[in-house]
Amino acid sequence: MNSTTSKEIPYLAHANPEIDADIFYMTGLMAPDPYTALKIGDDLVLAVSPLEYGRAVNESKATRIVDTQSLMNAAKEFKAQGASQAGAQVLVMLRDLEVDKVEVPQDFPLQIARDLEKFSVKVETYEHRMLQERLIKDDAEVDQVRESIAITQKSLTLVETILGEASIENQMLKWQGEWLTSERVHREIEHLCLDFDAEAKHPIVAGGDQACDPHERGHGVLYADQMIIVDIFPRSKKHHYWGDLTRTFIKGKPTDEQKKLYQTVYDVQQQAISRICERADSCKIHQEVEMAFEKQGYRTEKIGGGYQGFFHGTGHGFGLDIHEPPRLGKIQPVELKEGMLVTVEPGLYYPDPGPGGCRIEDDVLVKRGGCEVLSDFHYNWIIE
Amino acid sequence: MNSTTSKEIPYLAHANPEIDADIFYMTGLMAPDPYTALKIGDDLVLAVSPLEYGRAVNESKATRIVDTQSLMNAAKEFKAQGASQAGAQVLVMLRDLEVDKVEVPQDFPLQIARDLEKFSVKVETYEHRMLQERLIKDDAEVDQVRESIAITQKSLTLVETILGEASIENQMLKWQGEWLTSERVHREIEHLCLDFDAEAKHPIVAGGDQACDPHERGHGVLYADQMIIVDIFPRSKKHHYWGDLTRTFIKGKPTDEQKKLYQTVYDVQQQAISRICERADSCKIHQEVEMAFEKQGYRTEKIGGGYQGFFHGTGHGFGLDIHEPPRLGKIQPVELKEGMLVTVEPGLYYPDPGPGGCRIEDDVLVKRGGCEVLSDFHYNWIIE
């Protein structure tokens, strides 16, 4: 949050690419540990451990690669004056490149920043400099996301098949001779994703009251006649792009209340999708979803310790991150731009004695005058 | 790196528990997104999104849980004055608790720190306050690590079985009717780990020259008569502790040079294990390994862009992190303490025309007067 936006100021990042999509986007180098990257004009300089050196040469976009071992001797001088190990190495790197001012991401490690400042390097935070570039996806990126969505859809089909094959005994589901648990379905999804070179991460298969806690993954036996939320978001191990889809199923017979809940979420979701286009306001789309639910009599409120109704965003950007801007939510209004990818996933949650939880999620690509729904999975939800 | 060490100063963390073991250790709450935690005296206050609220109540060690939604209105005031969204929420939380000074970890997000300072909250970095506590493992933690090591060993057995079953055609390995690739073996390991409720993460199965690049996971067909490094480090999905073991195998017939390489690494590794005990110096153990290799005529040097010889640490602490202090390496000397867990994994790497790469890794628990080797996997490496 500051006024410096010049691309001429060197941009410094120090992060673990496994969870920091910005540094991975910047460098193209995946690694299990944090490393340092500096964008300076058209050059990209990496400081990586000797362990990563070979891969950095082969796989990264870097124009120059330094190994941290070679910085160690020079770093001693800074360490002796109180800098941290990581800070001292960055200081050597910046000194060698004659850099005395850097922009860094907002989540840059505090101690390194303090070490730099101590030795008169100016450090300015820049909200999402890399992110701004990577929010707009090019065709190659969209194709990679399509691949991840295809794996997500295969996973949904698998869950549908399992629920179809399951029998009902004492209201509980049974499959292949055993009680069918959320954990078992998680595992089946995980195995399937592995076979397509993706990580399922933390699929959600949660029924009944569990489905009303949107980050509860589900545990224990699944029951008939309960709404089961299946939210699957695998990440490709090849290109690291995500897919993210949700369907709600029921094994057995829904009540009228459950039918109305499903139909409402479906209608509101389709309506929200129809509102997505270049220049649309992310917050307004979310407000409309809130209002549509209210209008249908679905109230959102805090009861006891927990929320009921609709209490999460309508959607979120995704790509190399599973959650990235733009958010279709209450805060941080964004004007949508062609090439952005967002999920659209309104939901309603009413635990016992309510009808349960329901969420429907698709992935869309923002275009001029509308959007393209990248996912292509049906909305039949009743499995007999 | 500063002198404040009083436990009376509230300790503030804001991180993603999936990769930040400190915040997970502090709170017991796993979540897919960053959240805020404040340790203040005996209290632990969490600020989590409404999505995590229910799970935070059920699963975390928190004595008080705030949902970020409820902070949003009050946060507007700070945002209007230039604070970031995350910073504004933390500011509200601290104001409500009348906290005007905090300690934070070294990798605390810079922007939040700056937001706090702007509103007169003192922010001091503290090197590893949580980490100091979690470096010493209690019996329950060691048991969880034993579970993860058992899964690692099952994975090694699987690889051994696959290599045993493989046939050799034109020097290439064939298994179940197909050329046996590193990727195929990765996948088999991943499936096995899933079945034991663990994530294999990024197992290494790398032969020949690939094995000489210690972070190269291996790709393409595996060959006979080449040393194949198999480094497996699964993380339990139940308790999130890691195991980490490496063996080097050869399918076929080793040359005398390869035999000598293996024997040297084995001898040096066993020697290093015998040196681990309470009060031992982590750097000294590493130096002895370096010297032992040198003495056997194995030189370490940078040739062209890459290193040859022994160019990584002898071992590293692990637990909730796969890499945590103490490092058995060149820098950051640590006096080992009873209850620390470390890997012992010297290796030597000489690409073509050299004999290849070899690393042997076990996991040990530091005790008085010695250590307990927690892993129990044989060292037979020649598979015919």
Interface residues (C-beta under 8 A of the other chain):
Chain A: M1 N16 E18 I19 A31 P32 D33 S49 P50 L51 E52 Y53 G54 R55 V57 Q69 M72 G82 A83 S84 Q85 A86 V104 Q106 D107 F108 P109 L110 Q111 I112 A113 R114 V123 T125 E127 R187 E190 H191 L194 D195 E199 K201 H202 D213 P214 H215 E216 G305 G306 Y307 F311 H312 I322 H323 K330 I331 Q332
Chain B: M1 N16 E18 I19 A31 P32 D33 S49 P50 L51 E52 Y53 G54 R55 V57 Q69 M72 G82 A83 S84 Q85 A86 V104 Q106 D107 F108 P109 L110 Q111 I112 A113 R114 V123 T125 E127 R187 E190 H191 L194 D195 E199 K201 H202 D213 P214 H215 E216 G305 G306 Y307 F311 H312 I322 H323 K330 I331 Q332
